Amino acid sequence: MNPSNQNFANPPKSGLGLGALPVVMMALGGILTLLGALVSFHKNGGVELGISWLLAFMFFLSIALGCLFLVLVHHLTDAGWSVGIRRFNEHIAALLFPQLALMFLPVALLAPKIYSWMTIDPATDNTVAAKLPVFTMPGFWIASAVLFGIWWLLTSQLKRWSLKQDETGAAECTHKMRFHSGWGIVAFAVTLTFCGVLWMKSLQHEWYSAMYGVYFFGSSTWVALATVYILTVRLKCRGVISGVFQDGSFYFIGVLFFAFTVFQAYTEFAQYFVVWNANMPSETFWYLIRENGSWWTVSLILIFGHFMIPFFILLPVAVKSNAKVVIPVCLWAWAMHALDLAFNILPARHPHGYPWQWLGLELGCFLLMGGYLLRSLDKNFAQHAPYPQKDPRLLEAMGVNMNVANDLAGTNPAEAN
């Protein structure tokens, strides 16, 4: 590759090339959601709308959190291969605020119908009393606002200094992003755990699990890596990042995807093993409910579909760089992650089996929210350069020989000597 022929200094701004897809998703999703909401408010006061919206929200929230983790790790490890995919990861992470914060409003408004503990007197239930003051309606809203506030601060600072680096190329920008990643990785661990427990696990507030935060982290990063692989292939095929992301780097995404396939399965099994081995009714009831009706079938699908199928497909070394094989696995990962979240959320409301009658409402929530977020991502991505312009590792990401890089910088060690 001849770097003199690469226009990496001022690449064309380009969106994801999605056309009318986000608008179509929003229109179809809006119709399904509206019809389902009318039925839900007529039958149960909007409970099903709240549960279905929460399911879709947690799905897209997990992708955004997973991409935030990838950005943090990129800066903390000073990685070179991931420079080309850093920018769209920043944009996905930035969806945490305000887009996903707005998407959370229906959950906040319908919270008294979604979470049973909001209508329980703490004086009559020690499992609620032990979690005061968070397990109150004001506590829920305040804690949720704090979570989004931290995510806004972290993602806005990372994106701000990233864009400023494009303008100045100053070392200060790199140092600032590493600084914010330093405290951010701690804040990320705390907020991810807290939101998983508060918004999802608390649907059955009597249950205890020390592994739930780790499980949600593994699931979020796993589905984020699947999303990143698909977007990287899309952008590379369109020539948007072809100059800064080498074909061999797909192997690194594939390796991480494979690693988190194993890690996520380990966390779920560890949680099950600890709970079942302790054999405490306050913990085992969560799994006993999920053996009823079609939930038993769902659990078996997750064992094979969430772990074994991706594991054995991704196991060969050469496969990890083969997009024709990995992309179907990534799409399968989206489906398995959605089913896994449903396995965590829906039995609290439907303990006897999957509620097929509400499938249209759930699909509508996914399409409406997904279309809105995809449109926001496409718009934000098109407004800025598709990859960092003056990252110190940019030439390394381009695969430029170090002698050529030194010549470009005017610091060839051989000539200096």
Phi, psi and omega in degrees: 000133178261109184297337180293339179267000182264127178270059183276349180285322180223073181290153179292139174287131185213137176279194181277353179069041184270348180063228183268006184304311180299321180294319178297317178300315180296319182293310180295317179296322179297319179295311180297320180293318180297313180297316179295323179294320179298317178293319182296314180293330179288322185270319187219024175071019176094008180298314182295325176299316180296316181293316180294320178293321178298319180299312179295320180298315181294329178297308183284330175298318182296324178294315180297318179294320178297319178292325174299318178299319180295322177294316180299315180293324177304312182287321183291330180262356181054048184287148178257320185295333186267008179301317184295335181255003183294320187296313181287336171294322176297319180294319178295316179298324181292347175293346178302329177211128008263353190301306181288333174297319176293321179293341179280341185304317176300324177295317180296319182288325182264009183306317179299336178271334183278315188256115185295331184293343179290341180251010181258135177285120180303335180291341182253358183216107183290338178290334174276317181301325182291342184252013175287150003269003181295322182277057169223164181298311176298321180298321178298313181293318181294314180298320179295319179296322178296319179300312180293328177296317178295316179296321178297314181299314184292309183292323180293322179290318178297317180289322181300311182287333176293315179290326178293327176298325177299326184277315189253327185069015184290147178296334180302322181298314179298317180296321180294319180294324176291322178297311181293331175289331180296306177283335183292327181293327176288313178297323178299313181298317182291312184290321178298316179297315184294318182290323177297320180287316185288319188265337184240304183296327183289356173301331172236081193294344181285344187275143178240139175203121178281350184262356191296320179296319179293320177300314183292325176296312180299318180294318182295315181292323179299310182288331177294319179295323175298318179294317181297319180298315181296314181294323179296315177298318180299311183290326179289321178295328178277357178079012184286319182238017184299330182282341186241002178228110184281152180302325181293341182285345175299333179299321182293319176295318179298320178296315178296319178300316178295317181298317181283342170298316179288315184297316181296319178295322179297317182294321179293317179293319180299319178298313180297316183297315181294314181295314183290324180291323177291327175057045177259128182305328181291347180245319185290338183300330182298319180280327180297321177300322184278010170258358182275143171052225183285350178295331176296319177295319178298319180297322178291321177300319181293322179300314182275317185281327183277333184239297192296314181297307177298324183299309184286331177288319184275354185298315180298143183298314186294332184296326186299337178258003183262100184298329181296335178266317188286322182300315174302324177294322178296316177297321176297323179297322176302314181295317181292323178293318177298318179293323178295319177295320176299322178297330178276326190263310192291326180299340176297329179260328184233078185289348186259358178153168182295132183278083183300333183294342181254014181298322179297319178295317179296317178297320178298318178297319179297314182293316181297310181292317180297318178297318180296314181291322179294321178294319178295318179296315180298319180293313180295321181295324182286342183279346184228168176301142187288349177209160181302134185276321188231034175294138181298343180258014186296313180296324176298318179296329180283349181079022180287135177301142185298327178295321178293320179297320179292323177297318179296324180277350181075028184226047180291117185301324181296317179293323180297321179289000000 
